[in-house]
């Protein structure tokens, strides 16, 4: 297919994608497009440095391969340990995509609009159906030839409510692989509108301080993603002796009941059967029973840290090189029923939905819908700016996990890491009870 | 039938830095073309990557007519071409290696990673009397850094950008920041104090949401019903702004031109305008500000325009006025409540000396206030002098409640 230059490692990632966007604002159609793109990302490695190029003309691949190789120093890649981590597989996991029409997608989205009519406090709203099919083929100088595809989509309805001086905004989002998975959600949407109305009318200022917090699966998934998932991306360890010393495999990092995994084979927004180096995806336990158990790698980090590649080398699109990223990251469910979990809280806070989260040494979650828990019961809504905590301390304060769990994805958004965003990812887990979180 | 062709080219070379070594170079040259047709009732758009077959594109755009309503006049005739380009920088590998080696030599206890990009581009809109173009060339630097003995993955960020790459100037600024970073400072007592922001995005996020034309017009905004009222400090003027080095052109995605110097949305504390595109402006009878955004193949819709707080005539030193002041460098997370309350943890803050220079790293803390106070009674101003001259980044100064850990 291509003449790979000698003396260097090189690979070519061919990407084709079809993205559909249907968007309404206040019931009026504002976007209706189907975007088809075809582009290429090329990598060359000389043993010391990587050379990359992205092209929109697949006919120029050979020319650009040769150009990048001319910038590299040849001969240095022979025997390089990274070559052992790179895929040389032949695989074809192309499944195709649903053939739902634009008219069907539009009709299904419009079927939800009627629910808003029952809520006169809704002052503005928007609704969208977004889906993306991508097909990739990775070929390399080691002989790899891997083809795979993925499809994810969903509907999202954002709405704002106002009553006097009170304001509330929320999102209703559901992802699915085709229209069949997005059917019949009207009751759920209506219930979400009702909760937001209650929040609008009754939300009170919260009492700042350390409290017991129960995280919904959505909030728990974001917590795991932000507080621990990014720390597990192994490129953050490169050249960092302190991180290697303080984060060795086997170190206790959390409660004994806590396990967190990342898995590219889980269907949903984070589905990544192969990564962008052609390495197959799989389940990597980051934490197992409170003990540090794994990291997320691309070929380079796996080689430099002496570990196995995990299928987590991902690029947002054809403009970028693959770097260690999450796929679907979840907290393992536990033994308690949801009721039992809440019963263990005499006074606390339930975080149901989240505006955003972030994770450094201190993680943060900015709640949207939040509620007081009193004697195990969910009571009045609360206005909370942020809950925060030291990551390590908080992981050790998890003392309850429900057996029910949910895996969630965002429609049209995703994870950001430096210049690469948004990357579609999945996240989730059970209801999680955490003692002594800082609530502001 | 009105026909508009939109083109955007981006060409850049990016050096990647990992743990103090320049380990990659990435070349990119992307052309995107979009074609829009307005038939007086609807709009149809088609786009493609790379060189376009315009006949094919026009046929695709015609097929998209009849769905998305647009019964208004699109942007009228005007011709304007501008550029904001700096001098051609040196070879990127040389520049990146000199930057990294300079910092690593002077600060061997700090690990640096990130990207340095030299970028140029052009955006244009043409058709039926419309002929607008904006060319830009400049640099973007995004570094993460940490102390080698820190167990965090990142301790801080150093972000710079502008039309003129001046390695020595950037080095001087980052050296100043690193020197302060390595010097632990005793915090002032918790309480209300002077707080300085260089990146004001988070601080202005609630206000931007409330200035959104659709939210304002439908009563969803905290500013709904308050137009032409003084809602903030007389020292606070917020401009919808363009001509930014990052390739934010002086015209929006519909071809509406932003006046040179910016368009006041808040003028001396008085709420004057919500930002709008043609659809929002005509539907709700609001002034058109030119805040439409669009992907190359999408219908323009109300976006989030670039804004800038108008600088005062006072320097940072004058704004601080001999009081203890802290610079908020990294505040990740935190947000506003629906009624405008604000709280956020601060992962990295610096103590400033009387002249506004960072002199020491403070413990992690938290800040809180409300949007009404931050931009109202507690707002002190934006400095006339740049905090980081390489990037023309000015300092926004206000009072906030700051809480440091006990003990």
Interface residues (C-beta under 8 A of the other chain):
Chain A: X21 X23 X25 X26 X28 X29 X30 X31 X32 X33 X35 X37 X38 X39 X48 X49 X50 X51 X52 X53 X54 X55 X56 X57 X68 X71 X123 X124 X160 X161 X162 X165 X166 X167 X168 X169 X200 X203 X205 X230 X231 X235 X236 X238 X239 X240 X241 X242 X243 X246 X247 X319 X320 X321 X355 X356 X357 X358 X359 X360 X361 X362 X363 X364 X365 X366 X383 X384 X385 X386 X388 X418 X419 X440
Chain B: X16 X18 X19 X20 X21 X22 X23 X24 X25 X26 X27 X28 X29 X30 X31 X45 X47 X49 X50 X51 X64 X67 X68 X69 X111 X114 X115 X142 X144 X146 X148 X149 X150 X151 X152 X153 X154 X214 X215 X218 X219 X220 X222 X224 X279 X295 X297 X298 X299 X301 X330 X332 X333 X334 X335 X336 X337 X338 X339 X341 X342 X343 X344 X345 X347 X364 X366 X368
